Amino acid sequence: MAPGPVEQTEKEQTETVPPKKLPKGVVLGPDGKPCRTCTDVASWFAMTKGASKSKPTAPPVLPSDCPPDVETLGRSSWTLLHSITAQYPENPSPTLQSETRTFMNIFGKLYPCWFCAKDFQEWMKKDGNAPRVSSREEFGRWMCEAHNAVNVKLGKKPFDCDKWEERWRTGWKDGRCD
Ligand SMILES: Cc1cc2nc3c(=O)[nH]c(=O)nc-3n(C[C@H](O)[C@H](O)[C@H](O)COP(=O)(O)OP(=O)(O)OC[C@H]3O[C@@H](n4cnc5c(N)ncnc54)[C@H](O)[C@@H]3O)c2cc1C
């Protein structure tokens, strides 16, 4: 879900000249310029190529060697995060648990879509939502819940967290991943 434009500092306002009219869905970054990793590819193409006058036939697809849009970035990031939980030890040392909490907090700060990062950090600060990392099972479920919070925000169906390990570690019981 894309927010409205962010407020700019006086200096930034004098230094940047945003396009006259931005298509719906294009999100500005803190520098006042359109933020690619905060914007979906359809809105990005509407801005860079102009809205097509003919009826759209298929949704636009970003070539695989272009900087990611908000969705490609999200899919890749979730793949990394869930894969980390899948390889996490069943009995992690106190040091690793502490490092993992730190990693999630820094990840939340550095995530390259600013409004996603802001919401994710706020979600982690709510009661009961701080990273739970005392075992693989606990961390895997926590990550599933974190992902579901974003799914719900975006109006998507939540994922069944009983299945997180089949999706990200063992492969499905029907054998289609083997
Ligand atoms: C921290 C973070 C915050 C984000 N915030 C925003 C935001 O504010 N606005 C925005 O537009 N996008 C946001 N995104 C991106 C968004 O979550 C999706 O990645 C993106 O919309 C692409 O969605 P998708 O439907 O392809 O599948 P994704 O949501 O990327 O999921 C990839 C795959 O993971 C599996 N999966 C789905 N849910 C779960 C779950 N709960 N647990 C385990 N596996 C699951 C499914 O097999 C799915 O196909 C965020 C991403 C991250 C990493």
The ligand as an SDF file (V2000), in Angstrom:
LIG
                    3D

 53 58  0  0  0  0  0  0  0  0999 V2000
    9.5670   -6.2280    5.7520 C   0  0  0  0  0  0  0  0  0  0  0  0
    8.7020   -6.0240    4.5240 C   0  0  0  0  0  0  0  0  0  0  0  0
    7.7100   -5.0430    4.5400 C   0  0  0  0  0  0  0  0  0  0  0  0
    6.9340   -4.8110    3.3940 C   0  0  0  0  0  0  0  0  0  0  0  0
    6.0050   -3.8160    3.4050 N   0  0  0  0  0  0  0  0  0  0  0  0
    5.3030   -3.5370    2.2890 C   0  0  0  0  0  0  0  0  0  0  0  0
    4.3800   -2.4540    2.2400 C   0  0  0  0  0  0  0  0  0  0  0  0
    4.2090   -1.7300    3.2240 O   0  0  0  0  0  0  0  0  0  0  0  0
    3.7170   -2.2060    1.0650 N   0  0  0  0  0  0  0  0  0  0  0  0
    3.9240   -2.9860   -0.0580 C   0  0  0  0  0  0  0  0  0  0  0  0
    3.3120   -2.7360   -1.1010 O   0  0  0  0  0  0  0  0  0  0  0  0
    4.7610   -4.0480   -0.0210 N   0  0  0  0  0  0  0  0  0  0  0  0
    5.4520   -4.3350    1.1010 C   0  0  0  0  0  0  0  0  0  0  0  0
    6.3290   -5.3940    1.1220 N   0  0  0  0  0  0  0  0  0  0  0  0
    6.3670   -6.3110   -0.0330 C   0  0  0  0  0  0  0  0  0  0  0  0
    5.2110   -7.3470    0.0760 C   0  0  0  0  0  0  0  0  0  0  0  0
    5.2060   -7.9930    1.3510 O   0  0  0  0  0  0  0  0  0  0  0  0
    5.2880   -8.4500   -0.9980 C   0  0  0  0  0  0  0  0  0  0  0  0
    6.5830   -9.0250   -0.9690 O   0  0  0  0  0  0  0  0  0  0  0  0
    4.9980   -7.9670   -2.4050 C   0  0  0  0  0  0  0  0  0  0  0  0
    3.7370   -7.3280   -2.4300 O   0  0  0  0  0  0  0  0  0  0  0  0
    4.9590   -9.1740   -3.4010 C   0  0  0  0  0  0  0  0  0  0  0  0
    3.9380  -10.0340   -2.9400 O   0  0  0  0  0  0  0  0  0  0  0  0
    3.6500  -11.4910   -3.4640 P   0  0  0  0  0  0  0  0  0  0  0  0
    2.1580  -11.6450   -3.4430 O   0  0  0  0  0  0  0  0  0  0  0  0
    4.3610  -11.7620   -4.7300 O   0  0  0  0  0  0  0  0  0  0  0  0
    4.2320  -12.5130   -2.3770 O   0  0  0  0  0  0  0  0  0  0  0  0
    5.0640  -12.2550   -1.0660 P   0  0  0  0  0  0  0  0  0  0  0  0
    4.2130  -11.6360   -0.0180 O   0  0  0  0  0  0  0  0  0  0  0  0
    6.3500  -11.5660   -1.4040 O   0  0  0  0  0  0  0  0  0  0  0  0
    5.3770  -13.7500   -0.5940 O   0  0  0  0  0  0  0  0  0  0  0  0
    6.2680  -14.6080   -1.3160 C   0  0  0  0  0  0  0  0  0  0  0  0
    5.8600  -16.0360   -1.0340 C   0  0  0  0  0  0  0  0  0  0  0  0
    5.9720  -16.2820    0.3490 O   0  0  0  0  0  0  0  0  0  0  0  0
    4.9710  -17.2060    0.7890 C   0  0  0  0  0  0  0  0  0  0  0  0
    4.2770  -16.5560    1.9090 N   0  0  0  0  0  0  0  0  0  0  0  0
    3.2970  -15.6200    1.8780 C   0  0  0  0  0  0  0  0  0  0  0  0
    2.9690  -15.2440    3.1130 N   0  0  0  0  0  0  0  0  0  0  0  0
    3.7660  -15.9560    3.9460 C   0  0  0  0  0  0  0  0  0  0  0  0
    3.8870  -16.0240    5.3590 C   0  0  0  0  0  0  0  0  0  0  0  0
    3.1320  -15.2760    6.1700 N   0  0  0  0  0  0  0  0  0  0  0  0
    4.7940  -16.8750    5.8760 N   0  0  0  0  0  0  0  0  0  0  0  0
    5.5470  -17.6570    5.0910 C   0  0  0  0  0  0  0  0  0  0  0  0
    5.4890  -17.6360    3.7520 N   0  0  0  0  0  0  0  0  0  0  0  0
    4.5850  -16.8060    3.1850 C   0  0  0  0  0  0  0  0  0  0  0  0
    4.0750  -17.4840   -0.3900 C   0  0  0  0  0  0  0  0  0  0  0  0
    4.4410  -18.7480   -0.9290 O   0  0  0  0  0  0  0  0  0  0  0  0
    4.4030  -16.3470   -1.3490 C   0  0  0  0  0  0  0  0  0  0  0  0
    4.2450  -16.7120   -2.6870 O   0  0  0  0  0  0  0  0  0  0  0  0
    7.1290   -5.6220    2.2350 C   0  0  0  0  0  0  0  0  0  0  0  0
    8.1290   -6.6080    2.2370 C   0  0  0  0  0  0  0  0  0  0  0  0
    8.9180   -6.8060    3.3650 C   0  0  0  0  0  0  0  0  0  0  0  0
   10.0270   -7.8450    3.3370 C   0  0  0  0  0  0  0  0  0  0  0  0
  1  2  1  0
  2  3  1  0
  2 52  2  0
  3  4  2  0
  4  5  1  0
  4 50  1  0
  5  6  2  0
  6  7  1  0
  6 13  1  0
  7  8  2  0
  7  9  1  0
  9 10  1  0
 10 11  2  0
 10 12  1  0
 12 13  2  0
 13 14  1  0
 14 15  1  0
 14 50  1  0
 15 16  1  0
 16 17  1  0
 16 18  1  0
 18 19  1  0
 18 20  1  0
 20 21  1  0
 20 22  1  0
 22 23  1  0
 23 24  1  0
 24 25  2  0
 24 26  1  0
 24 27  1  0
 27 28  1  0
 28 29  2  0
 28 30  1  0
 28 31  1  0
 31 32  1  0
 32 33  1  0
 33 34  1  0
 33 48  1  0
 34 35  1  0
 35 36  1  0
 35 46  1  0
 36 37  1  0
 36 45  1  0
 37 38  2  0
 38 39  1  0
 39 40  1  0
 39 45  2  0
 40 41  1  0
 40 42  2  0
 42 43  1  0
 43 44  2  0
 44 45  1  0
 46 47  1  0
 46 48  1  0
 48 49  1  0
 50 51  2  0
 51 52  1  0
 52 53  1  0
M  END
$$$$
